[in-house]
Amino acid sequence: MNLVRTVFTSSRPLSWVNTAYPFAAAYLITTGRVDLTLVLGTLFFFVPYNIAMYGINDVFDYESDLRNPRKGGLEGAVLRPEYHRAVLWTSVLVCAPFVAYLVVVGTVLSSAVLAASLFALVAYSIKGLRFKERPFLDSITSSFHFVSPALFGIVLAAGNIDSAEWLILGAFFLWGVGSHAFGAVQDIIADRQGGLGSVATAMGAAWTVRFAVACYVTAGLMLAVAPGYAPWVALVAVIYIAAISQWWNVSDANSGDANRGWKRFLALNFISGAVVTLALLSQAKG
């Protein structure tokens, strides 16, 4: 039971929907049907994918997490060494059946997208690669964690991606880059003390917040010119911009204060998800 509780906490349950929803929405919109692949794919990106993504992260971030005051709760576990091997094996075992199914029912292209998604999941944290310690590559990889389920869903369902879908995926990608960058601001002090690099340690707190705002603005503009339901979703970008602009001039010394904005950001994800859902339902009725 201790292992189950540890894996559950490490997997960030509040964030499960952030990877499952993009796949489910993309696949359902593209196919227009509910089938076994939709159910199993959504389940995979809901639980196993997050167990692996965050579990691997917490194993290889143990030393830095010990110095990070926000770890040890809903924002991430401080994973004790005696659980490391078990968490890594659990990550593999819970993912394997779903990955096998999705490869069998998919194509070469969809399997390549899935492989890229899983590689990014591992490369972000694992020793020897540690993309999370490479400024800008950290934000790019983190964003791909959330965009790739949608990309996979479209490719699995349709076999290709049209120009409108690329525009929407591009906006979603920039949203992810900005979100990761802002999230890194709160960890500047802990990361520097641990000798870790990030987009925020490289740019400094204030410029990282401004970079995140620029990403949200660009994402909103891209959605505004996209067809269908996308322009309605573009309005959500305004909410995120307003939520983080308070830290426009935050100093590195006070960067930890941005944690308040990050908690607000986590709540906004559910609001934005509701807006996207209403937009999709409106589009479907149309």
C-alpha positions in Angstrom: 0.0 0.0 0.0 2.9 2.4 0.6 4.1 1.8 -2.9 0.6 2.4 -4.4 0.3 5.6 -2.4 3.8 6.7 -3.4 3.1 6.0 -7.1 -0.2 7.8 -6.9 1.2 10.9 -5.3 4.2 11.0 -7.7 1.9 10.8 -10.7 0.4 14.2 -10.0 -3.3 13.2 -10.2 -4.4 16.8 -10.7 -2.6 16.8 -14.0 -3.8 13.4 -15.4 -6.5 15.1 -17.5 -3.9 17.4 -19.2 -2.6 14.5 -21.2 -5.7 12.3 -21.6 -8.0 15.1 -22.8 -5.8 16.1 -25.8 -5.8 12.6 -27.1 -9.5 11.9 -26.5 -10.6 15.2 -28.1 -8.3 14.8 -31.1 -9.3 11.2 -31.7 -13.0 11.7 -31.2 -13.2 14.9 -33.4 -11.3 13.1 -36.1 -13.2 9.8 -36.1 -16.6 11.0 -34.8 -17.0 7.7 -32.9 -16.4 6.0 -29.6 -14.5 2.8 -29.9 -12.1 0.6 -28.0 -9.1 2.5 -29.3 -10.5 5.7 -27.9 -11.2 4.2 -24.5 -7.8 2.4 -24.2 -5.9 5.4 -25.6 -7.6 7.8 -23.2 -7.0 5.5 -20.3 -3.3 5.2 -21.3 -2.7 8.9 -21.4 -4.8 9.4 -18.3 -3.0 7.1 -15.8 0.0 5.0 -17.1 1.5 7.9 -19.1 1.5 10.1 -16.1 2.8 7.4 -13.7 5.8 7.0 -16.1 6.3 10.7 -16.8 6.3 12.0 -13.3 7.6 8.8 -11.7 10.8 8.9 -13.8 11.1 12.6 -13.1 10.8 12.1 -9.3 13.4 9.3 -9.3 16.0 11.3 -11.1 15.1 14.6 -9.3 15.4 13.2 -5.8 18.4 15.2 -4.8 17.0 18.5 -6.0 13.5 17.8 -4.7 15.0 17.5 -1.2 15.9 21.2 -1.4 12.6 22.3 -3.0 10.0 23.5 -0.5 7.0 22.9 -2.7 7.7 19.2 -3.2 6.2 16.5 -1.0 2.5 17.1 -1.9 0.2 17.6 -4.9 3.0 19.3 -6.8 5.3 16.3 -6.6 6.6 13.7 -4.3 10.0 13.5 -2.7 10.5 9.9 -3.8 12.6 8.1 -1.2 15.5 5.9 -2.7 14.0 2.6 -1.6 11.1 3.2 -4.0 13.1 4.2 -7.0 13.5 0.8 -8.6 9.9 -0.1 -7.9 8.6 3.1 -9.4 10.7 2.7 -12.6 9.5 -0.9 -13.0 5.9 0.1 -12.4 6.2 2.8 -15.0 7.3 0.2 -17.6 4.8 -2.4 -16.6 1.7 -0.2 -16.6 2.5 1.3 -19.9 3.6 -1.8 -21.9 0.1 -3.4 -22.6 -1.4 -0.1 -23.8 1.6 0.8 -25.9 1.5 -2.7 -27.5 -2.2 -2.3 -28.3 -1.8 1.2 -29.8 1.1 0.0 -32.0 -0.9 -3.0 -33.2 -3.9 -0.9 -34.2 -1.9 2.0 -35.5 0.3 2.7 -38.5 4.0 3.2 -38.9 3.5 7.0 -38.7 1.3 6.8 -35.6 3.8 4.4 -33.9 6.6 6.8 -34.7 4.7 9.6 -33.0 4.0 7.5 -30.0 7.7 6.5 -29.9 8.7 10.1 -30.0 6.3 10.9 -27.2 7.7 8.2 -25.0 11.3 9.2 -25.8 10.6 12.8 -24.8 9.0 11.4 -21.6 12.1 9.6 -20.7 14.7 12.0 -22.0 13.3 14.9 -20.0 14.5 13.3 -16.7 16.8 10.4 -17.2 20.4 10.6 -16.3 22.6 11.1 -19.3 20.0 13.0 -21.3 18.3 15.3 -18.7 16.6 17.6 -21.3 15.0 19.4 -18.3 18.4 20.8 -17.5 18.9 22.3 -20.9 17.4 25.8 -21.2 14.7 26.1 -23.8 15.0 22.4 -24.7 13.3 21.9 -21.3 10.3 23.9 -22.2 10.1 22.4 -25.7 10.2 18.8 -24.4 7.8 19.5 -21.6 5.3 21.0 -24.1 5.7 18.0 -26.3 4.6 15.8 -23.4 1.1 17.4 -23.7 0.9 18.1 -27.4 2.1 14.7 -28.5 -1.1 12.9 -27.2 -3.2 15.1 -29.5 -0.8 14.7 -32.4 -0.9 10.9 -31.9 -4.7 11.0 -31.7 -5.0 12.7 -35.0 -2.4 10.6 -36.8 -3.8 7.4 -35.4 -7.4 8.3 -36.5 -6.7 10.0 -39.8 -3.2 9.1 -40.9 -2.3 12.8 -41.7 -2.7 16.3 -40.4 -4.2 19.2 -42.3 -3.1 22.8 -42.2 -5.8 23.9 -39.7 -4.8 21.1 -37.3 -1.1 22.1 -37.6 -2.1 25.7 -36.7 -4.1 24.5 -33.6 -1.3 22.1 -32.6 1.2 24.9 -33.0 -0.8 27.1 -30.7 -1.1 24.3 -28.1 2.6 23.8 -28.3 3.4 27.4 -27.6 0.9 27.3 -24.7 2.9 24.4 -23.3 6.2 26.2 -23.8 4.9 29.2 -22.0 3.4 27.2 -19.2 6.6 25.2 -18.5 8.7 28.4 -18.6 6.4 30.1 -16.0 6.4 27.0 -13.9 10.2 27.0 -13.8 10.3 30.5 -12.3 9.2 29.3 -8.9 12.2 26.9 -8.8 15.0 29.3 -9.7 16.6 29.4 -6.3 16.3 25.7 -5.6 17.6 24.9 -9.1 20.6 27.2 -8.8 21.5 25.9 -5.4 21.4 22.4 -6.8 23.5 23.4 -9.9 20.5 22.7 -12.2 19.8 24.6 -15.4 16.4 25.6 -16.8 14.9 28.2 -19.1 14.3 30.3 -15.9 17.8 30.0 -14.5 19.1 31.1 -17.9 16.8 34.0 -18.5 16.1 35.1 -15.0 12.7 35.4 -13.4 11.3 38.5 -15.0 12.3 37.7 -18.5 11.0 34.2 -18.2 7.6 35.5 -17.2 7.7 37.9 -20.2 8.7 35.0 -22.4 5.7 33.0 -21.1 3.4 35.9 -21.8 4.7 36.2 -25.3 4.1 32.5 -25.9 0.5 32.9 -24.7 -0.1 36.0 -26.9 1.3 34.2 -30.0 -0.8 31.1 -29.2 -3.9 33.2 -28.9 -3.3 34.9 -32.2 -2.7 31.6 -33.9 -6.0 30.3 -32.6 -7.8 33.5 -33.5 -7.1 32.9 -37.2 -7.8 29.2 -37.2 -11.1 27.9 -38.6 -14.0 26.3 -36.7 -14.1 26.5 -32.9 -10.5 27.7 -32.4 -11.2 31.4 -32.2 -13.5 30.9 -29.2 -10.7 29.1 -27.4 -8.3 32.0 -28.2 -10.1 34.0 -25.6 -8.7 31.6 -22.9 -5.2 32.9 -23.6 -6.3 36.3 -22.2 -7.0 34.5 -18.8 -3.6 33.0 -18.6 -1.9 36.3 -19.6 -3.8 38.1 -16.9 -3.0 35.4 -14.3 0.8 35.5 -14.7 1.3 39.2 -15.7 1.4 40.0 -12.0 4.9 38.7 -11.9 6.1 40.7 -15.0 8.9 42.4 -12.9 9.5 39.6 -10.3 13.1 39.5 -9.1 15.1 36.3 -8.9 15.3 36.7 -5.2 11.4 36.7 -5.0 10.9 34.1 -7.7 9.4 31.7 -5.2 6.4 34.0 -5.0 5.4 32.8 -8.4 4.2 29.6 -6.8 1.0 31.4 -6.1 0.6 32.0 -9.8 1.4 28.4 -10.5 -1.3 27.1 -8.2 -3.7 29.5 -9.9 -2.5 28.1 -13.3 -3.4 24.6 -12.2 -7.0 25.7 -11.5 -7.2 27.6 -14.8 -6.5 24.4 -16.6 -9.8 23.0 -15.6 -11.6 26.3 -16.6 -9.9 26.3 -20.0 -10.7 22.6 -20.4 -14.4 23.4 -19.9 -14.2 26.2 -22.5 -12.6 23.9 -25.0 -15.3 21.3 -24.3 -18.1 23.7 -24.9 -16.4 25.0 -28.1 -16.0 21.4 -29.4 -19.7 20.6 -28.6 -20.8 23.7 -30.4 -18.7 22.7 -33.4 -20.1 19.2 -33.3 -23.7 20.5 -33.3 -22.9 22.8 -36.1 
